Amino acid sequence: MMTNTKTILMILIMTTTSLAGCIGSDDDDQTTSASGTTINIAYYLADDSESNAQAQGMADRLAADLGVNVNLYDVSSEGMIIQALRFGNADIGFLEGGPAWIGWKEYSLSVLAVETTTAEGATHYNASAWVLNGSDIANAHLDGDNSTNPFALLQGKTSCHTGWLKSAGMLMPMGYLIKNEYVTPVGDTDDINSLRNTIDNHFDGSSSNGNPASIPDSGALYSGYSGAIECLSSGYGDVAFAKGDDFSTPEKYCGHENASDNEDWCLDIEEYIQLPSFGQSPSHPVMYNPERLDTSTRDAILSSMLNWSDEMWVQDYPMGNQTYTGCYNVVTHVVADIPANQCGSEIISSVTSKGYKLVAGNSQDHLGSYSDLLSAIPGLSEYYHSSDKYGITDAESSEQN
């Protein structure tokens, strides 16, 4: 079974020089070739020796799959990934959604593969606004009249955010509202802190209960997804920004069949009304530079990584008249005698945030709606480039040839 390790801050980059090798599945005569002699995996090596051992297992497995040398190369920021890909020092890397957006829109990087965040294979969740049934905003959404726009009614109401610069709880809703001219930015457009002034100016509570917008620090009252819905439920706020649709935040905390399993602050689930989603927040993608990475090596790496999703580590697994311990392939039903940290399930549990699997992806499908919204936030790109966040600017000099 797949081992669930704690989520670690992990960064993966693979660098190649000119080489030759091939990989192929046991039941397919076709092979995918990698051209070169060495692949360097840039990894944020932690003080945790167990985590580093898992990273080495990934390198060893990729070497076995591709028939090339694979080494680990320590990096210290996601900004280093972007610049390494940009200047050709690296071939691929795992990135969070924010830096992946920067890499795609500003440095022409592309999505190779994406992680799934559920057993069902989800690669996105929708960001949505939630209001209470019977409110003027809910009525404008439910009345079937196109002339009554619920988003236009948010001005002057009190907003409940999950925290400062959180994706579904702030960046995506504010990006949508600014992009569609419901909200007018105020302050210095190159300074991300102007977003706080913009929120305070628009969601000042003047037409409702007079409360200022809730932008909690981590761990404070009303922080996080549950906190935003509690903020709405308690009557402090008029609109909460959280997850919607299949990942509904109210459903998660207030939708249990047994009411005793709901949070104490929950209202009846029918009291929460979801407005149309702002867009999709992406899972972590694997990025590459199409100007630097040859298609043969790219396809070989992708093929290897996708095949890892077919494997799980088993101990004393009964099959026929025997029991097996090793890396079990659920497609071929072969148990490989390799170290646990080289088995696909163990690798994926280490290199992805949720530990499910990797699937093929592309930039527009995976990052498109997210990019449209984040691009509308004044000062966000500058903030992501700064040392306060991803250090993209600082990494430029160290990675530039």
C-alpha positions in Angstrom: 0.0 0.0 0.0 1.1 3.6 -0.6 2.9 5.0 2.4 1.5 8.3 3.6 4.5 10.3 4.8 4.2 13.9 6.1 4.1 16.5 3.4 7.6 17.9 3.0 8.8 21.0 1.2 10.2 19.3 -1.9 11.7 20.7 -5.0 12.7 18.5 -7.9 14.7 19.5 -11.0 16.3 17.2 -13.5 19.3 18.4 -15.5 20.6 16.6 -18.5 23.6 16.7 -20.9 23.9 14.9 -24.2 23.1 11.1 -23.5 21.7 7.8 -24.7 19.5 5.2 -23.1 16.0 3.9 -23.3 13.1 2.7 -21.2 10.1 0.6 -21.9 7.3 -1.3 -20.2 7.4 -5.0 -19.7 4.4 -5.5 -22.0 5.3 -3.0 -24.8 8.0 -3.4 -27.3 8.2 0.3 -27.9 10.8 2.3 -26.0 11.1 6.0 -25.1 14.7 7.2 -25.3 16.6 9.7 -23.2 19.5 11.4 -24.9 22.4 12.1 -22.5 24.7 10.7 -19.8 23.6 12.5 -16.6 20.4 13.8 -15.1 20.7 16.0 -12.1 17.7 16.2 -9.8 17.7 19.5 -7.9 16.0 18.8 -4.5 15.5 20.9 -1.5 17.5 18.7 0.8 16.2 18.9 4.4 17.8 18.0 7.8 15.5 15.0 7.8 17.7 12.0 6.7 14.6 9.9 6.0 13.2 12.4 3.5 16.6 12.7 1.8 16.8 8.9 1.5 13.4 9.0 -0.2 14.8 11.6 -2.7 17.8 9.4 -3.3 15.5 6.5 -4.0 13.8 8.6 -6.7 17.1 9.4 -8.3 18.2 5.7 -8.2 14.9 4.6 -9.7 15.0 7.2 -12.5 18.5 6.1 -13.3 17.4 2.5 -13.6 14.4 3.4 -15.7 16.4 5.6 -18.1 19.7 3.8 -18.1 21.6 7.0 -17.3 23.4 8.5 -14.2 21.1 10.5 -11.9 22.4 12.8 -9.2 20.8 15.0 -6.6 21.5 18.7 -6.6 20.5 20.8 -3.6 18.5 24.0 -4.1 17.1 26.4 -1.6 14.1 28.1 -3.2 11.5 27.7 -5.9 13.0 30.8 -7.5 16.1 28.7 -8.2 13.9 26.2 -10.0 12.5 28.8 -12.3 15.9 30.4 -13.1 17.5 27.0 -13.5 14.9 26.0 -16.0 15.1 29.4 -17.7 18.8 29.3 -18.3 19.0 25.6 -19.2 20.7 24.4 -16.0 17.8 22.2 -15.2 15.3 20.3 -17.3 12.2 19.7 -15.1 11.0 20.7 -11.7 8.1 20.4 -9.3 6.6 23.8 -8.5 3.7 25.2 -6.5 0.9 26.9 -8.3 2.1 30.4 -7.8 5.7 30.1 -9.1 4.4 27.8 -11.9 2.2 30.7 -13.0 5.2 33.0 -13.0 7.3 30.4 -14.8 4.7 29.9 -17.5 3.7 33.5 -18.1 7.0 35.3 -17.7 9.6 32.7 -18.6 7.8 30.5 -21.1 8.0 27.3 -19.1 5.5 24.6 -19.7 3.6 21.9 -17.8 4.8 18.4 -18.3 2.8 16.5 -15.6 0.6 17.3 -12.7 -0.1 15.7 -9.3 -3.5 14.4 -8.4 -4.9 15.5 -5.0 -7.5 12.9 -4.5 -7.9 9.1 -5.0 -10.4 10.0 -7.7 -7.7 11.9 -9.7 -8.7 15.5 -9.2 -6.0 18.0 -10.3 -7.9 21.2 -9.4 -10.4 22.6 -6.9 -12.8 25.5 -7.6 -12.6 28.7 -5.6 -16.0 30.1 -4.7 -17.8 32.7 -2.6 -20.4 31.5 0.0 -23.2 33.6 1.3 -26.2 32.9 3.6 -29.6 31.8 2.2 -32.0 34.7 2.3 -29.4 37.4 2.0 -29.7 40.0 -0.8 -26.6 38.5 -2.4 -28.1 35.0 -2.4 -31.4 36.2 -3.7 -29.7 38.0 -6.6 -28.0 34.7 -7.5 -31.1 32.5 -7.2 -33.8 34.8 -8.7 -33.0 33.8 -12.3 -32.8 37.5 -13.3 -29.7 38.4 -15.2 -30.0 42.0 -14.2 -29.4 41.2 -10.6 -25.7 40.4 -10.2 -24.6 39.0 -6.8 -21.0 40.1 -7.3 -22.1 43.7 -7.8 -23.7 43.5 -4.3 -20.5 42.6 -2.5 -19.4 46.2 -2.2 -19.8 47.5 1.3 -20.3 44.0 2.7 -17.9 42.3 5.2 -15.7 39.6 3.6 -14.3 36.6 5.3 -10.9 35.5 4.0 -9.0 32.4 4.9 -5.8 34.5 5.5 -3.4 36.9 3.9 -2.6 36.1 0.2 -4.2 32.6 0.4 -5.2 31.2 -3.0 -8.9 30.4 -2.8 -9.5 32.6 0.2 -8.0 35.8 -1.3 -6.0 35.8 -4.5 -8.5 34.1 -6.8 -11.7 35.9 -5.6 -9.9 39.3 -5.6 -8.3 38.6 -9.0 -11.8 37.8 -10.4 -13.4 40.9 -8.9 -10.6 43.2 -10.1 -10.4 41.6 -13.5 -14.2 42.0 -14.0 -14.1 45.5 -12.7 -16.3 44.9 -9.6 -13.4 46.1 -7.5 -11.1 49.1 -8.1 -7.5 48.7 -6.9 -6.2 51.4 -4.6 -2.6 52.3 -3.7 0.7 51.4 -5.3 0.2 48.9 -8.1 3.7 47.5 -7.6 3.2 46.8 -3.9 1.3 43.7 -2.9 0.4 45.4 0.4 -1.9 47.6 -1.6 -4.3 44.6 -1.9 -5.1 44.9 1.8 -6.1 48.6 1.3 -8.2 47.5 -1.7 -10.0 44.9 0.3 -10.5 47.3 3.2 -11.9 49.9 0.9 -14.3 47.6 -0.9 -15.4 45.3 1.9 -15.8 47.9 4.6 -19.1 46.7 6.0 -20.7 50.1 5.7 -23.9 48.8 4.3 -24.3 45.8 6.6 -23.1 45.3 10.2 -20.2 47.6 10.1 -17.4 45.0 10.6 -14.1 45.4 8.7 -13.0 42.6 6.4 -11.6 39.5 8.2 -8.0 38.9 7.1 -6.8 36.7 9.9 -3.2 35.7 10.7 -2.5 32.0 10.7 -4.1 30.3 13.8 -6.1 33.4 14.7 -9.9 33.5 15.0 -11.6 32.8 11.6 -8.4 31.7 9.9 -8.3 28.9 7.4 -11.1 27.4 5.3 -13.2 26.4 8.4 -12.6 29.8 9.9 -13.9 31.7 6.8 -17.1 29.7 6.9 -17.4 30.2 10.7 -16.9 33.9 10.1 -19.9 33.8 7.8 -22.0 31.5 10.1 -21.4 33.6 13.2 -22.8 36.7 11.5 -19.5 38.6 11.5 -19.2 38.5 7.7 -21.6 38.6 4.7 -19.5 36.5 2.3 -16.8 33.8 2.8 -14.2 32.9 0.2 -13.3 29.2 0.3 -13.6 26.0 -1.8 -16.6 25.1 -3.8 -18.3 22.3 -5.8 -16.8 18.9 -5.3 -14.5 20.3 -2.5 -17.2 22.4 -0.8 -15.9 23.9 2.4 -19.4 24.0 4.1 -20.0 20.4 3.1 -16.7 19.4 4.7 -17.4 21.0 8.0 -21.2 21.2 8.2 -22.6 18.5 5.9 -22.2 15.3 7.9 -25.2 13.0 8.1 -24.7 12.8 11.8 -25.1 16.4 13.0 -22.9 15.7 16.0 -20.0 15.4 13.6 -20.4 18.9 12.3 -18.6 21.9 13.8 -20.3 23.5 16.7 -20.7 26.8 14.8 -22.4 25.2 11.8 -25.8 26.2 10.5 -28.0 23.8 8.5 -26.2 23.0 5.3 -29.1 24.5 3.3 -28.2 27.9 4.7 -25.0 28.1 2.7 -25.4 29.3 -0.9 -22.5 29.1 -3.3 -22.0 31.8 -5.9 -20.6 30.9 -9.4 -17.0 29.7 -9.1 -14.2 32.2 -9.7 -11.9 29.6 -11.4 -9.7 26.6 -10.7 -6.8 26.4 -8.3 -4.2 23.9 -9.7 -2.3 21.1 -8.1 1.5 21.2 -8.1 2.8 20.7 -11.7 6.0 19.4 -13.1 7.5 22.1 -15.3 10.1 22.2 -18.1 11.6 24.6 -20.6 10.5 23.6 -24.1 13.4 25.7 -25.5 16.0 23.6 -23.6 14.6 20.1 -23.1 14.7 17.8 -26.1 11.5 15.9 -26.7 13.1 12.5 -26.5 14.4 13.1 -23.0 11.2 14.9 -22.0 9.1 11.9 -23.1 11.4 9.4 -21.4 11.1 11.2 -18.1 7.4 11.6 -18.4 6.9 7.9 -19.3 8.9 6.8 -16.3 7.1 9.0 -13.9 3.7 8.0 -15.1 4.6 4.3 -14.8 5.4 4.9 -11.1 1.6 5.3 -10.5 1.1 1.7 -11.3 3.2 0.5 -8.4 2.7 -0.1 -4.7 5.0 -1.4 -2.0 3.7 -4.6 -0.4 4.9 -6.8 2.5 4.0 -10.5 2.8 1.5 -10.0 -0.1 -0.3 -13.3 -0.9 -0.3 -14.3 -4.6 -0.8 -17.8 -5.8 0.7 -20.1 -3.2 3.4 -17.6 -2.1 3.7 -14.3 -0.3 5.8 -11.5 -1.6 7.5 -8.4 -0.3 8.6 -5.8 -2.9 7.3 -3.4 -5.4 4.0 -4.7 -6.9 2.9 -3.5 -10.3 -0.9 -3.6 -10.4 -0.9 -3.8 -14.2 1.7 -6.5 -14.9 1.2 -8.2 -11.4 4.9 -8.5 -11.1 6.6 -7.9 -7.7 10.0 -6.3 -8.3 12.8 -7.0 -5.8 14.0 -3.4 -5.4 14.4 -1.2 -2.3 11.2 0.4 -1.0 12.4 3.9 -1.7 12.6 3.1 -5.4 9.0 1.8 -5.7 6.6 4.1 -7.4 4.1 4.6 -4.6 6.9 5.5 -2.1 8.5 8.0 -4.6 5.2 9.7 -5.3 4.3 9.9 -1.6 7.6 11.9 -1.2 7.6 14.1 -4.2 3.9 15.2 -4.3 1.9 17.1 -1.7 -0.8 14.5 -1.3 0.8 11.2 -2.3 -1.6 9.9 -5.0 -0.1 9.9 -8.5 1.1 12.0 -11.4 -0.7 12.4 -14.7 0.2 14.1 -18.0 -0.8 17.8 -18.3 -0.4 21.0 -20.3 -0.1 24.6 -19.4 -3.3 26.1 -20.6 -5.6 23.4 -19.2 -3.8 23.3 -15.8 -2.9 26.9 -15.2 -5.1 28.9 -17.5 -8.0 30.1 -15.3 -5.6 30.5 -12.3 -3.2 32.6 -14.4 -6.0 34.9 -15.6 -7.0 35.7 -12.0 -3.6 36.0 -10.5 -2.5 38.3 -13.3 -5.1 40.8 -12.2 -3.6 41.2 -8.7 -1.5 44.4 -8.5 2.0 43.8 -7.2 1.7 40.0 -7.0 4.3 39.2 -9.6 6.7 41.6 -7.9 6.0 40.0 -4.5 6.6 36.5 -5.9 9.9 37.6 -7.4 11.1 39.1 -4.1 13.1 37.4 -1.3 10.0 37.7 0.9 8.3 34.9 -1.1 10.0 32.8 -3.8 13.3 34.6 -4.4 13.0 34.5 -8.2 15.0 37.7 -8.7 17.8 36.7 -6.2 18.2 33.4 -8.0 18.8 34.9 -11.4 22.5 35.7 -10.8 23.3 32.3 -9.3 21.7 30.4 -12.2 22.6 32.6 -15.1 25.5 31.2 -17.2 
